[in-house]
Amino acid sequence: MSTKRIRYLVLLLTGLMMVTLVTARGADGGPGADNALASRFAYIEKLIERSSVARKVEASAIDEANAKRHAARSFYRQAQDAHNADDDKTALELLNRAIRDMSEAARMVTRNEILEERRKQDFQSRLVTVNALLAAHDRIRGEDGAKENTDSIHSLIQHKVSQAEGLYERGDLIPARNQLDEAYGALTVAIEGLRGGLTLVHVLQFTTKKDEYEYESGRNRSHRMLVEVLLKDKMRSDPKAKQIVEGLMNQADKARVIATRHADTGDYTAAIAAMETSTAHIVRAIRGVGIYIPG
């Protein structure tokens, strides 16, 4: 059932809830009221148990929506008990509460479908960007003569994209997007490593030493992110790789602390040198597990 159809049913349920409330206020126990109440019991029982709304709520596996449906069932049973005790006014009020909960369950399903559709669109949009960056990375590494050296990182990023697409096909949209974002981050750093590390660094002109320090600090953060994205699986499965990476990252951390201290005192020349040392340790950590990056 479409989201548009669910919205229509929400409006219909809201209208029925208002009619039920009015009927409850005017219940007088006459034959006409008895017939109306019997019809309402039959309709609401179908609504809760066998309607398209009920099937949609059950299929959604949304805990909150299913909880609302269970609450509606409880109100329906209580309404039956009240009717059997000749308290039709209470019965109608309870039926009204059952309709209200089913209406809220339908709204939850609608909101979830809208959110899921937005996530799908966002994933596809980011996938287009990542594929474009993959093509750019392949082209740039060919131009710079680093194609063979960068095969490992290129393949690793391709693998992450494939994982993301597999998760997407299974409907695991949030993990799929996380994987794709990791691939995106790794690509931006890898491209920066080729273009920035090999060419831009020679032509960048900084107005002040502070500006140059901020640039080097940004490069350091980017390389740290690359360790997180590309090496976490390797470190989990390979104790030796974990030992190598952690040892070099500890050295990188110490150098970054020194760089920060120099920057805090205004000695940006020393800060730049320490930050470059930190980044070099990170590059060694990445290369140490068989992934080549420029640096």
Buried (B, 14 or more C-beta within 10 A) or exposed (E): BEBEEBBEBBEBBBEBBEBBBEBBEEBEEEEEBEEBBEEBBEBBBEBBBEBEBBEBBBEBEBEEBBBBBEBBBBBBEBBBEBBEEEBBBBBBBBBBBBBBBBBBBBBBBBBBBEEBEEBBEEBEEBBEEBBEBBEBBBEBBEEBEBBEBBEBBBEBBBEBBEBBBEBBEEEBBEEBBEBBBBBBBBBBBBBBBBBBBBEEEEEEEBEEBBEBBBBBBEBBBBBBBBBEBBBEEBBEEBEEBBEBBEBBBEBBBBBBEBBBEBBEEEBBEBBBBBBBBBBBBBBBBBBBBEBBBBB
